Every structure is written in C-alpha cells, then in structure tokens.
Amino acid sequence: MGLRKSWNELKTVKSRFSGHNSKQILDNFLSLSTVQVLGYVFPLILLPYLIRTLGTENFGRTETAASFLGIFLLFTNYGFSYSSSRQISIHRDEKTIVSEIFSSVMLLKSIFMVVSFGAVLVLTYTFSKFEHERALYLWSFGAIVGDVLFPLWLFQGLEKMRYISILNITARAIILVLTVLFVRQEIDYIYVPIINSIGLIFIGISSIVIARRKLDVQFQMPTITQLRYQLSVGWDTFVSGISINLYTQSRVFIFSLFASDTITGYYSVAQRVTGIFQVFPLMTLLNAVLPRLNHLYSLDKARSVALLRKFQRYAGYYSIVMLSVCLLFAPQIIQLISGKSNPEIIITFQLLIVSAVIANFNLFRVHYFIISGNFKQFSTLHSIASALGIILMLVLTFYYLHVGMALAITILELGILIATYKMTRPYFKKEWTE
C-alpha cells in the first residue's frame, strides 16, 4: 500500500507539471544534477589533494579566509537571489522588464562590491589577525567579484539551467587543472584563492555574454526609481540572507577565533564533506522546481502548496537514508577524502550530518515564504535564528570547540524546523481550502 501510494503521488506531481512544464523542469533538474554529480567528483579529487598537499593547518587558513569573505558576500548579494529570481520568473515573457531588473540588480551589486573591497582593505591594514595573511584575504576577494558578475538568479528565473551547468563544469575543470599544476607544496596555499577567483570570474564574464547573446537580456542604465524599487523589494530577503549566512557561511571564521589553524582545519574538512552529502540531490531539485513553484503560486496557490509539501516528503525519505549511510560509514568516508581517519574529524562529521538532515526536513517547507512572497516572515524567522545561533556557536565553541560548534548548529536547525512548521501550518490550511 505504501509503495502504491507513493507511485500515485509521483503520477500526480507529473500530471500537475505536465507537457512543456514537466520537460522544462526535467531539463533543469538534469542540468543541475550534472553540475552536482561533477560537484561530487571534483571535491573527491580536489579536497584530498589540497589536504594532503597543504596540510591541515594551511588548508584551515584558506577555509578561514573564504569564510570571512563570505560575510561580505552577504552584502553584495543583498536579497536579490530570492527577490530578483521571483520577479523574473513572473515576468519571464516580458523582455523589457527582465532587462530592467537585470540592469538594476547588476549595478547595485557592483556598487556593493566596491564598498566591500574598501572595507576589506581597511580591515587587512588595521587588524593583526588579517594583516599577517593580507594577500590571502585580498586574493580571496576575487570570489566575490566572480559572484557579482554571475547572475545566477537570472538563469534560475528564466529556467535556463543548462547554461549554469555548462559554465560550472567548465570553471570546475579549470580550477582542478590549475590547482594540480600550481599547488605542489605547503607554501603554495596562497595560490588556492587565486585559482578559485580565476574560475569564478571566468564564469561571471561568460554568463554576461550568454545573457546578452542567447537570452537577449540587455543592460540599460536604470533610473533612481528602479534602483530604489529593487532595494525595497530585496530588503526583507537581504535581512534574512544576512541572518542565514551569518550562521552558515561564517562558521569556519567563528570557529577560528577559538581554535588553532590545525583544529580549524579539522572542522573545515568535516564541514566540507557534510556539504557534499547535503547539497546533492536535494538542493538541485529545489533550484530546479522553485522558479516553477513561484510561477504556479501566482496561478493556483493550492496546487503550488500541495506540490511543495510532496517534495518535502521525498526530501525526508532521502535524508533518512543519507543519515544511516553517513553515520555507519563515517570513518571510511573521512579516510577516503582526507587521507586520515582522524577521530576529531569523524565525530564532527557525524554531528554535522545530523544537523544537515534536520535542515533537509525543512528545505522545501521553509521556501513557502519565498514562493508566497512572505519575505517579512522569512526575514523575521532567520533574524531570530541568527541571533540565537551565533550566541550558541560562540558559547559552545568556546567550551567544546568542534563538538560545541556542531552541537550548536544541530540545536539551531531543530529550532528553525519547529518554528517553520508552526508558522506555515495556518497558511497551508487556509490556501488549501481557498
């Protein structure tokens, strides 16, 4: 009976995304899946190579710099990843409006990037923690330049994921080849951010060319009114984005405040390995269906919500399997990727996998706020979570280091899951009966 019910649900999903829609979503999913599968392959080659070549200490330094620069990435991204993608998905057939959104967002992100670079310069010339590794931090800023140039939100809104796939595969190949060629000993760790920046900037420039030539998206100088509108629409998602990323992207940097470079390296390895299992295939599926759910919600709220809940159920099934495999084979997984079966890395990885599974149980449900346009609630939820999460991380990391950080993340994700369930339940009931 259980298998028959699941099969019927899958048939229902297919019928609701019928015809061209289902083909588009399948194409998006396969395109993004290709990226993610190769995203498995490249780290399985690159991570062990970097850890063995640089040593855990220098690897930890590169991860700390990347984590620190991730804080500025929040500023340059503003709230555009959600707000602009949603706008473009709604107006995808109106070329003029799409170009207006593209132009406004790209100009604003560029301004934010210049301001961020000025701030990084000041910090690296003012504080001793950054001054010793100034070159590392400045070269790491290239990742922000590449991110600003790459309008991922445009391709997602227009559901042109194939271009994302091609660009990402090419960039990962470039990064892999250059890393193997130039990173040959421990002191070469400075080349890691340089090579990553080259790959990401390549993606950015290429994506601009594709947007113009293939998608007919043209840059036109936006008006002050258009800029103000994008800032206004993106504000709540900006606040939520800062909140989310403060307790996600900055974890390694926060951890480095209490631990040596070697211990930070241990934690970084565990977090990177966890990320491999967490991202694929659920984030791929989310990115493939979210633009369509945005569009569907404007036409039929009940259908959109029903599909969202079904995808969340499938995410739960996958997460249970992932948890079992990772807990059972944690020593072998860490040995394969890092080249050493370090007990500290293993226990951290096991705790982080638990937190990742809890997050996956909420992955689709929490995006209800995005597809319904309830950015304010999305912002409030994650602002509170961020404040509490950072306090938890600071306190527990201070006392228990890597175990404390992993416990803090697990407690935080559980709290977000409970809060999201309570906040969305009334809306689900209301919109299902409308």
Contacts in CASP RR format, 6 or more apart in sequence:
PFRMAT RR
TARGET T0000
AUTHOR 0000-0000-0000
METHOD contacts of the structure
MODEL  1
MGLRKSWNELKTVKSRFSGHNSKQILDNFLSLSTVQVLGYVFPLILLPYL
IRTLGTENFGRTETAASFLGIFLLFTNYGFSYSSSRQISIHRDEKTIVSE
IFSSVMLLKSIFMVVSFGAVLVLTYTFSKFEHERALYLWSFGAIVGDVLF
PLWLFQGLEKMRYISILNITARAIILVLTVLFVRQEIDYIYVPIINSIGL
IFIGISSIVIARRKLDVQFQMPTITQLRYQLSVGWDTFVSGISINLYTQS
RVFIFSLFASDTITGYYSVAQRVTGIFQVFPLMTLLNAVLPRLNHLYSLD
KARSVALLRKFQRYAGYYSIVMLSVCLLFAPQIIQLISGKSNPEIIITFQ
LLIVSAVIANFNLFRVHYFIISGNFKQFSTLHSIASALGIILMLVLTFYY
LHVGMALAITILELGILIATYKMTRPYFKKEWTE
9 310 0 8 1.000
9 313 0 8 1.000
12 310 0 8 1.000
13 307 0 8 1.000
13 310 0 8 1.000
14 22 0 8 1.000
16 303 0 8 1.000
16 306 0 8 1.000
16 307 0 8 1.000
17 25 0 8 1.000
17 292 0 8 1.000
17 307 0 8 1.000
21 292 0 8 1.000
24 159 0 8 1.000
24 292 0 8 1.000
25 288 0 8 1.000
25 289 0 8 1.000
25 292 0 8 1.000
27 161 0 8 1.000
27 162 0 8 1.000
28 159 0 8 1.000
28 161 0 8 1.000
28 162 0 8 1.000
28 287 0 8 1.000
28 288 0 8 1.000
28 289 0 8 1.000
28 291 0 8 1.000
29 161 0 8 1.000
29 284 0 8 1.000
29 285 0 8 1.000
29 288 0 8 1.000
29 289 0 8 1.000
31 161 0 8 1.000
31 162 0 8 1.000
31 164 0 8 1.000
31 165 0 8 1.000
32 161 0 8 1.000
32 164 0 8 1.000
32 165 0 8 1.000
32 284 0 8 1.000
32 287 0 8 1.000
32 288 0 8 1.000
33 280 0 8 1.000
33 281 0 8 1.000
33 284 0 8 1.000
34 165 0 8 1.000
34 169 0 8 1.000
35 164 0 8 1.000
35 165 0 8 1.000
35 168 0 8 1.000
35 169 0 8 1.000
35 284 0 8 1.000
36 279 0 8 1.000
36 280 0 8 1.000
36 281 0 8 1.000
36 283 0 8 1.000
36 284 0 8 1.000
37 280 0 8 1.000
38 168 0 8 1.000
38 169 0 8 1.000
38 172 0 8 1.000
39 172 0 8 1.000
39 276 0 8 1.000
39 280 0 8 1.000
40 276 0 8 1.000
40 280 0 8 1.000
42 172 0 8 1.000
42 175 0 8 1.000
42 176 0 8 1.000
43 272 0 8 1.000
43 276 0 8 1.000
43 337 0 8 1.000
44 276 0 8 1.000
44 336 0 8 1.000
44 337 0 8 1.000
45 176 0 8 1.000
46 175 0 8 1.000
46 176 0 8 1.000
46 179 0 8 1.000
47 269 0 8 1.000
47 272 0 8 1.000
47 273 0 8 1.000
47 337 0 8 1.000
47 338 0 8 1.000
48 336 0 8 1.000
48 337 0 8 1.000
48 338 0 8 1.000
48 339 0 8 1.000
49 179 0 8 1.000
49 180 0 8 1.000
49 183 0 8 1.000
50 59 0 8 1.000
50 62 0 8 1.000
50 179 0 8 1.000
50 183 0 8 1.000
50 192 0 8 1.000
51 59 0 8 1.000
51 269 0 8 1.000
51 337 0 8 1.000
51 338 0 8 1.000
51 339 0 8 1.000
52 339 0 8 1.000
53 183 0 8 1.000
53 184 0 8 1.000
53 185 0 8 1.000
53 186 0 8 1.000
53 188 0 8 1.000
54 62 0 8 1.000
54 183 0 8 1.000
54 186 0 8 1.000
54 188 0 8 1.000
54 189 0 8 1.000
54 192 0 8 1.000
55 186 0 8 1.000
56 262 0 8 1.000
56 265 0 8 1.000
56 266 0 8 1.000
56 269 0 8 1.000
57 260 0 8 1.000
57 261 0 8 1.000
57 262 0 8 1.000
57 265 0 8 1.000
58 186 0 8 1.000
58 189 0 8 1.000
58 261 0 8 1.000
59 189 0 8 1.000
59 265 0 8 1.000
59 268 0 8 1.000
59 269 0 8 1.000
60 252 0 8 1.000
60 256 0 8 1.000
60 261 0 8 1.000
60 264 0 8 1.000
60 265 0 8 1.000
60 268 0 8 1.000
61 133 0 8 1.000
61 136 0 8 1.000
61 189 0 8 1.000
61 261 0 8 1.000
61 264 0 8 1.000
62 136 0 8 1.000
62 140 0 8 1.000
62 189 0 8 1.000
62 192 0 8 1.000
62 193 0 8 1.000
63 252 0 8 1.000
63 264 0 8 1.000
63 265 0 8 1.000
63 268 0 8 1.000
63 272 0 8 1.000
64 252 0 8 1.000
64 253 0 8 1.000
64 256 0 8 1.000
64 261 0 8 1.000
64 264 0 8 1.000
64 268 0 8 1.000
65 133 0 8 1.000
65 136 0 8 1.000
65 137 0 8 1.000
65 140 0 8 1.000
65 193 0 8 1.000
66 140 0 8 1.000
66 143 0 8 1.000
66 193 0 8 1.000
66 196 0 8 1.000
66 252 0 8 1.000
67 249 0 8 1.000
67 250 0 8 1.000
67 251 0 8 1.000
67 252 0 8 1.000
67 253 0 8 1.000
67 256 0 8 1.000
68 130 0 8 1.000
68 137 0 8 1.000
68 140 0 8 1.000
68 250 0 8 1.000
68 253 0 8 1.000
69 120 0 8 1.000
69 137 0 8 1.000
69 140 0 8 1.000
69 141 0 8 1.000
69 143 0 8 1.000
69 144 0 8 1.000
70 144 0 8 1.000
70 245 0 8 1.000
70 249 0 8 1.000
70 250 0 8 1.000
71 245 0 8 1.000
71 246 0 8 1.000
71 249 0 8 1.000
71 250 0 8 1.000
71 253 0 8 1.000
72 116 0 8 1.000
72 119 0 8 1.000
72 120 0 8 1.000
72 141 0 8 1.000
72 144 0 8 1.000
73 143 0 8 1.000
73 144 0 8 1.000
73 147 0 8 1.000
73 245 0 8 1.000
73 249 0 8 1.000
74 241 0 8 1.000
74 242 0 8 1.000
74 245 0 8 1.000
74 246 0 8 1.000
74 249 0 8 1.000
75 112 0 8 1.000
75 115 0 8 1.000
75 116 0 8 1.000
75 242 0 8 1.000
76 109 0 8 1.000
76 112 0 8 1.000
76 113 0 8 1.000
76 116 0 8 1.000
76 144 0 8 1.000
76 147 0 8 1.000
76 148 0 8 1.000
77 109 0 8 1.000
77 147 0 8 1.000
77 238 0 8 1.000
77 241 0 8 1.000
78 108 0 8 1.000
78 109 0 8 1.000
78 112 0 8 1.000
78 231 0 8 1.000
78 234 0 8 1.000
78 237 0 8 1.000
78 238 0 8 1.000
79 234 0 8 1.000
79 235 0 8 1.000
79 237 0 8 1.000
79 238 0 8 1.000
79 240 0 8 1.000
79 241 0 8 1.000
80 105 0 8 1.000
80 108 0 8 1.000
80 109 0 8 1.000
80 153 0 8 1.000
80 230 0 8 1.000
80 234 0 8 1.000
80 237 0 8 1.000
81 152 0 8 1.000
81 153 0 8 1.000
81 237 0 8 1.000
82 153 0 8 1.000
82 234 0 8 1.000
82 237 0 8 1.000
82 370 0 8 1.000
82 375 0 8 1.000
83 230 0 8 1.000
83 233 0 8 1.000
83 234 0 8 1.000
83 237 0 8 1.000
83 375 0 8 1.000
84 101 0 8 1.000
84 105 0 8 1.000
84 153 0 8 1.000
84 154 0 8 1.000
84 230 0 8 1.000
84 234 0 8 1.000
85 153 0 8 1.000
85 154 0 8 1.000
85 156 0 8 1.000
85 157 0 8 1.000
85 290 0 8 1.000
85 291 0 8 1.000
85 294 0 8 1.000
86 157 0 8 1.000
86 294 0 8 1.000
86 370 0 8 1.000
86 371 0 8 1.000
86 373 0 8 1.000
87 101 0 8 1.000
87 233 0 8 1.000
88 98 0 8 1.000
88 101 0 8 1.000
88 102 0 8 1.000
88 153 0 8 1.000
88 154 0 8 1.000
88 156 0 8 1.000
88 157 0 8 1.000
88 158 0 8 1.000
89 156 0 8 1.000
89 157 0 8 1.000
89 158 0 8 1.000
89 159 0 8 1.000
89 291 0 8 1.000
89 292 0 8 1.000
89 294 0 8 1.000
89 295 0 8 1.000
90 294 0 8 1.000
90 295 0 8 1.000
90 298 0 8 1.000
91 97 0 8 1.000
91 98 0 8 1.000
91 101 0 8 1.000
92 98 0 8 1.000
92 157 0 8 1.000
92 158 0 8 1.000
92 159 0 8 1.000
92 295 0 8 1.000
95 216 0 8 1.000
95 217 0 8 1.000
98 154 0 8 1.000
98 158 0 8 1.000
98 217 0 8 1.000
99 217 0 8 1.000
99 218 0 8 1.000
99 219 0 8 1.000
99 220 0 8 1.000
100 220 0 8 1.000
100 222 0 8 1.000
100 226 0 8 1.000
101 230 0 8 1.000
102 151 0 8 1.000
102 154 0 8 1.000
102 211 0 8 1.000
102 217 0 8 1.000
102 219 0 8 1.000
103 218 0 8 1.000
103 219 0 8 1.000
103 220 0 8 1.000
103 221 0 8 1.000
103 222 0 8 1.000
103 226 0 8 1.000
104 222 0 8 1.000
104 226 0 8 1.000
104 227 0 8 1.000
104 229 0 8 1.000
104 230 0 8 1.000
105 151 0 8 1.000
105 153 0 8 1.000
105 230 0 8 1.000
106 148 0 8 1.000
106 151 0 8 1.000
106 219 0 8 1.000
107 221 0 8 1.000
107 222 0 8 1.000
107 227 0 8 1.000
108 227 0 8 1.000
108 230 0 8 1.000
108 231 0 8 1.000
109 148 0 8 1.000
110 148 0 8 1.000
112 148 0 8 1.000
113 144 0 8 1.000
113 145 0 8 1.000
113 148 0 8 1.000
116 141 0 8 1.000
116 144 0 8 1.000
117 141 0 8 1.000
117 144 0 8 1.000
120 137 0 8 1.000
120 138 0 8 1.000
120 141 0 8 1.000
121 138 0 8 1.000
123 130 0 8 1.000
123 137 0 8 1.000
124 130 0 8 1.000
124 131 0 8 1.000
124 134 0 8 1.000
124 137 0 8 1.000
124 138 0 8 1.000
125 131 0 8 1.000
125 134 0 8 1.000
130 137 0 8 1.000
135 190 0 8 1.000
136 189 0 8 1.000
136 190 0 8 1.000
136 193 0 8 1.000
139 190 0 8 1.000
139 193 0 8 1.000
139 194 0 8 1.000
139 197 0 8 1.000
140 193 0 8 1.000
140 196 0 8 1.000
140 197 0 8 1.000
141 197 0 8 1.000
142 193 0 8 1.000
142 196 0 8 1.000
142 197 0 8 1.000
142 200 0 8 1.000
142 201 0 8 1.000
143 193 0 8 1.000
143 196 0 8 1.000
143 197 0 8 1.000
143 200 0 8 1.000
145 197 0 8 1.000
145 200 0 8 1.000
145 201 0 8 1.000
146 197 0 8 1.000
146 200 0 8 1.000
146 201 0 8 1.000
146 203 0 8 1.000
146 204 0 8 1.000
147 200 0 8 1.000
149 201 0 8 1.000
149 203 0 8 1.000
149 204 0 8 1.000
149 205 0 8 1.000
149 207 0 8 1.000
149 208 0 8 1.000
150 167 0 8 1.000
150 200 0 8 1.000
150 203 0 8 1.000
150 204 0 8 1.000
150 207 0 8 1.000
151 207 0 8 1.000
151 208 0 8 1.000
151 211 0 8 1.000
152 164 0 8 1.000
152 207 0 8 1.000
154 211 0 8 1.000
154 215 0 8 1.000
154 217 0 8 1.000
155 161 0 8 1.000
155 163 0 8 1.000
155 164 0 8 1.000
155 207 0 8 1.000
155 211 0 8 1.000
156 164 0 8 1.000
156 287 0 8 1.000
156 290 0 8 1.000
156 291 0 8 1.000
157 291 0 8 1.000
157 294 0 8 1.000
158 215 0 8 1.000
158 291 0 8 1.000
159 291 0 8 1.000
159 292 0 8 1.000
160 215 0 8 1.000
161 287 0 8 1.000
161 288 0 8 1.000
163 207 0 8 1.000
163 210 0 8 1.000
163 214 0 8 1.000
167 203 0 8 1.000
167 204 0 8 1.000
167 206 0 8 1.000
167 207 0 8 1.000
167 210 0 8 1.000
168 203 0 8 1.000
170 202 0 8 1.000
170 203 0 8 1.000
170 206 0 8 1.000
171 199 0 8 1.000
171 200 0 8 1.000
171 202 0 8 1.000
171 203 0 8 1.000
174 198 0 8 1.000
174 199 0 8 1.000
174 202 0 8 1.000
175 195 0 8 1.000
175 196 0 8 1.000
175 198 0 8 1.000
175 199 0 8 1.000
178 195 0 8 1.000
178 198 0 8 1.000
179 191 0 8 1.000
179 192 0 8 1.000
179 195 0 8 1.000
182 188 0 8 1.000
182 191 0 8 1.000
182 195 0 8 1.000
183 189 0 8 1.000
183 191 0 8 1.000
183 192 0 8 1.000
183 195 0 8 1.000
211 217 0 8 1.000
212 218 0 8 1.000
212 219 0 8 1.000
234 375 0 8 1.000
236 375 0 8 1.000
236 376 0 8 1.000
236 378 0 8 1.000
236 379 0 8 1.000
237 370 0 8 1.000
237 375 0 8 1.000
237 378 0 8 1.000
237 379 0 8 1.000
239 379 0 8 1.000
239 382 0 8 1.000
239 383 0 8 1.000
240 375 0 8 1.000
240 378 0 8 1.000
240 379 0 8 1.000
240 381 0 8 1.000
240 382 0 8 1.000
240 383 0 8 1.000
241 382 0 8 1.000
242 386 0 8 1.000
243 379 0 8 1.000
243 382 0 8 1.000
243 383 0 8 1.000
243 385 0 8 1.000
243 386 0 8 1.000
243 387 0 8 1.000
244 382 0 8 1.000
244 385 0 8 1.000
244 386 0 8 1.000
246 386 0 8 1.000
246 390 0 8 1.000
247 385 0 8 1.000
247 386 0 8 1.000
247 389 0 8 1.000
247 390 0 8 1.000
247 393 0 8 1.000
247 409 0 8 1.000
247 412 0 8 1.000
251 271 0 8 1.000
251 393 0 8 1.000
251 405 0 8 1.000
251 409 0 8 1.000
252 264 0 8 1.000
252 267 0 8 1.000
252 268 0 8 1.000
252 271 0 8 1.000
254 390 0 8 1.000
254 393 0 8 1.000
254 394 0 8 1.000
254 397 0 8 1.000
254 405 0 8 1.000
255 264 0 8 1.000
255 267 0 8 1.000
255 393 0 8 1.000
255 397 0 8 1.000
255 401 0 8 1.000
255 402 0 8 1.000
255 405 0 8 1.000
256 264 0 8 1.000
258 397 0 8 1.000
258 398 0 8 1.000
258 401 0 8 1.000
259 267 0 8 1.000
259 397 0 8 1.000
259 401 0 8 1.000
259 402 0 8 1.000
263 344 0 8 1.000
263 401 0 8 1.000
263 402 0 8 1.000
266 342 0 8 1.000
266 344 0 8 1.000
266 345 0 8 1.000
266 348 0 8 1.000
266 402 0 8 1.000
267 348 0 8 1.000
267 401 0 8 1.000
267 402 0 8 1.000
267 405 0 8 1.000
269 334 0 8 1.000
269 337 0 8 1.000
269 338 0 8 1.000
269 345 0 8 1.000
270 334 0 8 1.000
270 345 0 8 1.000
270 346 0 8 1.000
270 348 0 8 1.000
270 349 0 8 1.000
270 352 0 8 1.000
270 402 0 8 1.000
270 406 0 8 1.000
271 348 0 8 1.000
271 352 0 8 1.000
273 333 0 8 1.000
273 334 0 8 1.000
273 337 0 8 1.000
273 338 0 8 1.000
273 349 0 8 1.000
274 349 0 8 1.000
274 352 0 8 1.000
274 353 0 8 1.000
274 356 0 8 1.000
275 356 0 8 1.000
277 322 0 8 1.000
277 326 0 8 1.000
277 353 0 8 1.000
277 356 0 8 1.000
278 356 0 8 1.000
278 359 0 8 1.000
278 360 0 8 1.000
281 318 0 8 1.000
282 315 0 8 1.000
282 318 0 8 1.000
282 319 0 8 1.000
282 360 0 8 1.000
282 363 0 8 1.000
283 363 0 8 1.000
285 311 0 8 1.000
285 315 0 8 1.000
286 311 0 8 1.000
286 363 0 8 1.000
286 364 0 8 1.000
286 367 0 8 1.000
289 307 0 8 1.000
289 311 0 8 1.000
290 367 0 8 1.000
290 370 0 8 1.000
290 371 0 8 1.000
293 304 0 8 1.000
293 307 0 8 1.000
293 308 0 8 1.000
293 367 0 8 1.000
293 371 0 8 1.000
294 370 0 8 1.000
294 371 0 8 1.000
296 303 0 8 1.000
296 304 0 8 1.000
296 307 0 8 1.000
297 304 0 8 1.000
297 305 0 8 1.000
297 371 0 8 1.000
297 372 0 8 1.000
301 372 0 8 1.000
301 431 0 8 1.000
301 434 0 8 1.000
302 431 0 8 1.000
302 432 0 8 1.000
302 434 0 8 1.000
304 371 0 8 1.000
305 368 0 8 1.000
305 427 0 8 1.000
305 428 0 8 1.000
305 431 0 8 1.000
305 432 0 8 1.000
306 432 0 8 1.000
308 364 0 8 1.000
308 365 0 8 1.000
308 367 0 8 1.000
308 368 0 8 1.000
308 371 0 8 1.000
309 364 0 8 1.000
309 365 0 8 1.000
309 428 0 8 1.000
311 364 0 8 1.000
312 361 0 8 1.000
312 362 0 8 1.000
312 363 0 8 1.000
312 364 0 8 1.000
312 365 0 8 1.000
315 360 0 8 1.000
315 361 0 8 1.000
315 363 0 8 1.000
315 364 0 8 1.000
316 360 0 8 1.000
316 361 0 8 1.000
318 360 0 8 1.000
319 356 0 8 1.000
319 357 0 8 1.000
319 360 0 8 1.000
319 361 0 8 1.000
320 357 0 8 1.000
322 353 0 8 1.000
322 356 0 8 1.000
322 357 0 8 1.000
322 360 0 8 1.000
323 353 0 8 1.000
323 354 0 8 1.000
323 357 0 8 1.000
326 333 0 8 1.000
326 349 0 8 1.000
326 350 0 8 1.000
326 353 0 8 1.000
327 350 0 8 1.000
327 353 0 8 1.000
330 346 0 8 1.000
330 349 0 8 1.000
330 350 0 8 1.000
330 353 0 8 1.000
331 341 0 8 1.000
331 346 0 8 1.000
333 349 0 8 1.000
334 340 0 8 1.000
334 341 0 8 1.000
334 342 0 8 1.000
334 345 0 8 1.000
334 346 0 8 1.000
334 349 0 8 1.000
335 341 0 8 1.000
338 345 0 8 1.000
344 402 0 8 1.000
347 402 0 8 1.000
347 403 0 8 1.000
347 406 0 8 1.000
348 402 0 8 1.000
348 403 0 8 1.000
348 405 0 8 1.000
348 406 0 8 1.000
351 403 0 8 1.000
351 406 0 8 1.000
351 407 0 8 1.000
351 409 0 8 1.000
351 410 0 8 1.000
352 406 0 8 1.000
352 409 0 8 1.000
352 410 0 8 1.000
354 410 0 8 1.000
355 406 0 8 1.000
355 409 0 8 1.000
355 410 0 8 1.000
355 412 0 8 1.000
355 413 0 8 1.000
356 413 0 8 1.000
358 410 0 8 1.000
358 413 0 8 1.000
358 414 0 8 1.000
358 417 0 8 1.000
359 413 0 8 1.000
359 416 0 8 1.000
359 417 0 8 1.000
361 417 0 8 1.000
362 413 0 8 1.000
362 416 0 8 1.000
362 417 0 8 1.000
362 420 0 8 1.000
362 421 0 8 1.000
365 420 0 8 1.000
365 421 0 8 1.000
365 424 0 8 1.000
366 378 0 8 1.000
366 381 0 8 1.000
366 416 0 8 1.000
366 420 0 8 1.000
366 424 0 8 1.000
368 374 0 8 1.000
368 424 0 8 1.000
368 427 0 8 1.000
368 428 0 8 1.000
369 375 0 8 1.000
369 377 0 8 1.000
369 378 0 8 1.000
369 381 0 8 1.000
369 424 0 8 1.000
370 378 0 8 1.000
372 427 0 8 1.000
372 431 0 8 1.000
374 427 0 8 1.000
377 423 0 8 1.000
381 416 0 8 1.000
381 419 0 8 1.000
381 420 0 8 1.000
381 423 0 8 1.000
382 416 0 8 1.000
384 419 0 8 1.000
385 412 0 8 1.000
385 415 0 8 1.000
385 416 0 8 1.000
385 419 0 8 1.000
388 412 0 8 1.000
389 408 0 8 1.000
389 412 0 8 1.000
392 408 0 8 1.000
392 411 0 8 1.000
392 412 0 8 1.000
393 405 0 8 1.000
393 408 0 8 1.000
393 409 0 8 1.000
395 408 0 8 1.000
396 404 0 8 1.000
396 405 0 8 1.000
396 407 0 8 1.000
396 408 0 8 1.000
397 404 0 8 1.000
397 405 0 8 1.000
397 408 0 8 1.000
400 407 0 8 1.000
END
